Amino acid sequence: MIGKRMQDAMNEQIKHELESAYLYLAMVAYFRAEGLDGMPGFARTASR
């Protein structure tokens, strides 16, 4: 079993990764709405 400190650190990292993914997906929506061709593909790839 992992220690509490390690578990907390891993959970914090997961939180940061999810926040970044959602930010990139929001950027996809914005770029599409603004008609910025090519940028949605970049942001979608970065969200993975």
Distance bins in CASP14 RR format, pairs under 12 A and 6 or more apart:
PFRMAT RR
TARGET T0000
AUTHOR 0000-0000-0000
RMODE 2
METHOD distances of the structure
MODEL  1
1 7 0 0 0 0 1 0 0 0 0 0 0
2 8 0 0 0 0 1 0 0 0 0 0 0
2 9 0 0 0 0 1 0 0 0 0 0 0
2 10 1 0 0 1 0 0 0 0 0 0 0
2 11 0 0 0 0 0 1 0 0 0 0 0
3 9 0 0 0 0 1 0 0 0 0 0 0
3 10 0 0 0 0 1 0 0 0 0 0 0
3 11 0 0 0 0 0 1 0 0 0 0 0
4 10 0 0 0 0 0 1 0 0 0 0 0
4 11 0 0 0 0 0 1 0 0 0 0 0
5 11 0 0 0 0 0 1 0 0 0 0 0
5 12 0 0 0 0 0 1 0 0 0 0 0
6 12 0 0 0 0 0 1 0 0 0 0 0
6 13 0 0 0 0 0 1 0 0 0 0 0
7 13 0 0 0 0 0 1 0 0 0 0 0
7 14 0 0 0 0 0 1 0 0 0 0 0
8 14 0 0 0 0 0 1 0 0 0 0 0
8 15 0 0 0 0 0 1 0 0 0 0 0
9 15 0 0 0 0 0 1 0 0 0 0 0
9 16 0 0 0 0 0 1 0 0 0 0 0
10 16 0 0 0 0 0 1 0 0 0 0 0
10 17 0 0 0 0 0 1 0 0 0 0 0
11 17 0 0 0 0 0 1 0 0 0 0 0
11 18 0 0 0 0 0 1 0 0 0 0 0
12 18 0 0 0 0 0 1 0 0 0 0 0
12 19 0 0 0 0 0 1 0 0 0 0 0
13 19 0 0 0 0 0 1 0 0 0 0 0
13 20 0 0 0 0 0 1 0 0 0 0 0
14 20 0 0 0 0 0 1 0 0 0 0 0
14 21 0 0 0 0 0 1 0 0 0 0 0
15 21 0 0 0 0 0 1 0 0 0 0 0
15 22 0 0 0 0 0 1 0 0 0 0 0
16 22 0 0 0 0 0 1 0 0 0 0 0
16 23 0 0 0 0 0 1 0 0 0 0 0
17 23 0 0 0 0 0 1 0 0 0 0 0
17 24 0 0 0 0 0 1 0 0 0 0 0
17 46 0 0 0 0 0 1 0 0 0 0 0
17 47 0 0 0 0 0 1 0 0 0 0 0
17 48 0 0 0 0 0 1 0 0 0 0 0
18 24 0 0 0 0 0 1 0 0 0 0 0
18 25 0 0 0 0 0 1 0 0 0 0 0
18 47 0 0 0 0 0 1 0 0 0 0 0
19 25 0 0 0 0 0 1 0 0 0 0 0
19 26 0 0 0 0 0 1 0 0 0 0 0
19 47 0 0 0 0 0 1 0 0 0 0 0
20 26 0 0 0 0 0 1 0 0 0 0 0
20 27 0 0 0 0 0 1 0 0 0 0 0
20 43 0 0 0 0 0 1 0 0 0 0 0
20 46 0 0 0 0 1 0 0 0 0 0 0
20 47 1 0 0 1 0 0 0 0 0 0 0
20 48 0 0 0 0 0 1 0 0 0 0 0
21 27 0 0 0 0 0 1 0 0 0 0 0
21 28 0 0 0 0 0 1 0 0 0 0 0
21 43 0 0 0 0 0 1 0 0 0 0 0
21 44 0 0 0 0 0 1 0 0 0 0 0
21 45 0 0 0 0 0 1 0 0 0 0 0
21 46 0 0 0 0 1 0 0 0 0 0 0
21 47 1 0 1 0 0 0 0 0 0 0 0
21 48 1 0 0 1 0 0 0 0 0 0 0
22 28 0 0 0 0 0 1 0 0 0 0 0
22 29 0 0 0 0 0 1 0 0 0 0 0
22 43 0 0 0 0 0 1 0 0 0 0 0
22 46 0 0 0 0 0 1 0 0 0 0 0
22 47 1 0 0 1 0 0 0 0 0 0 0
23 29 0 0 0 0 0 1 0 0 0 0 0
23 30 0 0 0 0 0 1 0 0 0 0 0
23 43 0 0 0 0 1 0 0 0 0 0 0
23 46 0 0 0 0 1 0 0 0 0 0 0
23 47 0 0 0 0 1 0 0 0 0 0 0
24 30 0 0 0 0 0 1 0 0 0 0 0
24 31 0 0 0 0 0 1 0 0 0 0 0
24 39 0 0 0 0 0 1 0 0 0 0 0
24 40 0 0 0 0 0 1 0 0 0 0 0
24 41 0 0 0 0 1 0 0 0 0 0 0
24 42 0 0 0 0 1 0 0 0 0 0 0
24 43 1 0 1 0 0 0 0 0 0 0 0
24 44 1 0 0 1 0 0 0 0 0 0 0
24 45 0 0 0 0 1 0 0 0 0 0 0
24 46 1 0 1 0 0 0 0 0 0 0 0
24 47 1 1 0 0 0 0 0 0 0 0 0
24 48 0 0 0 0 1 0 0 0 0 0 0
25 31 0 0 0 0 0 1 0 0 0 0 0
25 32 0 0 0 0 0 1 0 0 0 0 0
25 40 0 0 0 0 1 0 0 0 0 0 0
25 41 0 0 0 0 0 1 0 0 0 0 0
25 43 1 0 0 1 0 0 0 0 0 0 0
25 44 1 0 0 1 0 0 0 0 0 0 0
25 45 0 0 0 0 0 1 0 0 0 0 0
25 46 0 0 0 0 1 0 0 0 0 0 0
25 47 1 0 1 0 0 0 0 0 0 0 0
25 48 0 0 0 0 0 1 0 0 0 0 0
26 32 0 0 0 0 0 1 0 0 0 0 0
26 33 0 0 0 0 0 1 0 0 0 0 0
26 40 0 0 0 0 0 1 0 0 0 0 0
26 43 0 0 0 0 1 0 0 0 0 0 0
26 44 0 0 0 0 0 1 0 0 0 0 0
26 46 0 0 0 0 0 1 0 0 0 0 0
26 47 0 0 0 0 1 0 0 0 0 0 0
27 33 0 0 0 0 0 1 0 0 0 0 0
27 34 0 0 0 0 0 1 0 0 0 0 0
27 36 0 0 0 0 1 0 0 0 0 0 0
27 38 0 0 0 0 0 1 0 0 0 0 0
27 39 1 0 0 1 0 0 0 0 0 0 0
27 40 0 0 0 0 1 0 0 0 0 0 0
27 41 0 0 0 0 1 0 0 0 0 0 0
27 42 0 0 0 0 1 0 0 0 0 0 0
27 43 1 0 1 0 0 0 0 0 0 0 0
27 44 0 0 0 0 1 0 0 0 0 0 0
27 45 0 0 0 0 0 1 0 0 0 0 0
27 46 0 0 0 0 1 0 0 0 0 0 0
27 47 0 0 0 0 1 0 0 0 0 0 0
28 34 0 0 0 0 0 1 0 0 0 0 0
28 35 0 0 0 0 0 1 0 0 0 0 0
28 36 0 0 0 0 0 1 0 0 0 0 0
28 38 0 0 0 0 0 1 0 0 0 0 0
28 39 0 0 0 0 1 0 0 0 0 0 0
28 40 1 0 1 0 0 0 0 0 0 0 0
28 41 1 0 0 1 0 0 0 0 0 0 0
28 42 0 0 0 0 1 0 0 0 0 0 0
28 43 1 0 1 0 0 0 0 0 0 0 0
28 44 1 0 1 0 0 0 0 0 0 0 0
28 45 0 0 0 0 1 0 0 0 0 0 0
28 46 0 0 0 0 1 0 0 0 0 0 0
28 47 1 0 0 1 0 0 0 0 0 0 0
28 48 0 0 0 0 0 1 0 0 0 0 0
29 35 0 0 0 0 0 1 0 0 0 0 0
29 36 0 0 0 0 0 1 0 0 0 0 0
29 39 0 0 0 0 0 1 0 0 0 0 0
29 40 0 0 0 0 1 0 0 0 0 0 0
29 43 0 0 0 0 1 0 0 0 0 0 0
29 44 0 0 0 0 0 1 0 0 0 0 0
29 47 0 0 0 0 0 1 0 0 0 0 0
30 36 0 0 0 0 1 0 0 0 0 0 0
30 39 0 0 0 0 1 0 0 0 0 0 0
30 40 0 0 0 0 1 0 0 0 0 0 0
30 43 0 0 0 0 1 0 0 0 0 0 0
31 37 0 0 0 0 1 0 0 0 0 0 0
31 38 1 0 0 1 0 0 0 0 0 0 0
31 39 1 1 0 0 0 0 0 0 0 0 0
31 40 1 0 1 0 0 0 0 0 0 0 0
31 41 0 0 0 0 1 0 0 0 0 0 0
31 42 0 0 0 0 1 0 0 0 0 0 0
31 43 1 0 0 1 0 0 0 0 0 0 0
31 44 0 0 0 0 1 0 0 0 0 0 0
31 46 0 0 0 0 0 1 0 0 0 0 0
32 38 0 0 0 0 1 0 0 0 0 0 0
32 39 0 0 0 0 1 0 0 0 0 0 0
32 40 1 0 1 0 0 0 0 0 0 0 0
32 41 0 0 0 0 1 0 0 0 0 0 0
32 43 0 0 0 0 1 0 0 0 0 0 0
32 44 0 0 0 0 0 1 0 0 0 0 0
33 39 0 0 0 0 0 1 0 0 0 0 0
33 40 0 0 0 0 1 0 0 0 0 0 0
34 40 0 0 0 0 1 0 0 0 0 0 0
36 42 0 0 0 0 1 0 0 0 0 0 0
36 43 0 0 0 0 1 0 0 0 0 0 0
38 44 0 0 0 0 1 0 0 0 0 0 0
38 45 0 0 0 0 0 1 0 0 0 0 0
39 45 0 0 0 0 0 1 0 0 0 0 0
39 46 0 0 0 0 0 1 0 0 0 0 0
40 46 0 0 0 0 0 1 0 0 0 0 0
40 47 0 0 0 0 0 1 0 0 0 0 0
41 47 0 0 0 0 1 0 0 0 0 0 0
41 48 0 0 0 0 0 1 0 0 0 0 0
42 48 0 0 0 0 0 1 0 0 0 0 0
END
